[in-house]
Amino acid sequence: MAGISLQMIDKSVSSHWWREVVTHFLRVGDPLEIRCWKEEEEEVRQASKYGTPVAENYEVSVKGFVTAEFLEEIRSDEPTDKSLYNKMTKYFTINVERGPLRFCSAHYGTELYIEGATEEDVSFFKRTLAPYEDHFSVSYA
């Protein structure tokens, strides 16, 4: 099993790569946690369709399961607020676990942390990111 860490270093890259990665790693039925800032009321409302929201300090954690509707939403959503981040998703953090696999999309998808990836997963990731290699800092462990 391998680990993958990615940080976006170019704010101009499209979200196509992120959608491909999410499609590869997330499955209907996977345990899901979506984290939003408390002031992101619309995002919290939207995330609450997929689980139960719990307020924690400055964030709201919504825990549930990946659904087909959730996958469709994050594959098609195109965030327009890009003033601070080139957002790949409107959700600040998306955490998914399936067996040894731990997938984390952080800082609106501008950072990815994947633990428990197979050799096939790493191969897929490298192929998917190849056209964008100058836009990211990626490490494999």
Secondary structure, DSSP 8 states (H G I E B T S, - for coil): -EEEEEEE--TT--SHHHHHHHHHH--TT-EEEEEEETT-HHHHHHHGGGEEEEEETTEEEEEEE--HHHHHHHHH------SSS--SSSSSEEEEEETTEEEEEEGGGTEEEEEEE-HHHHHHHHHHHGGGGGGEEEEE-
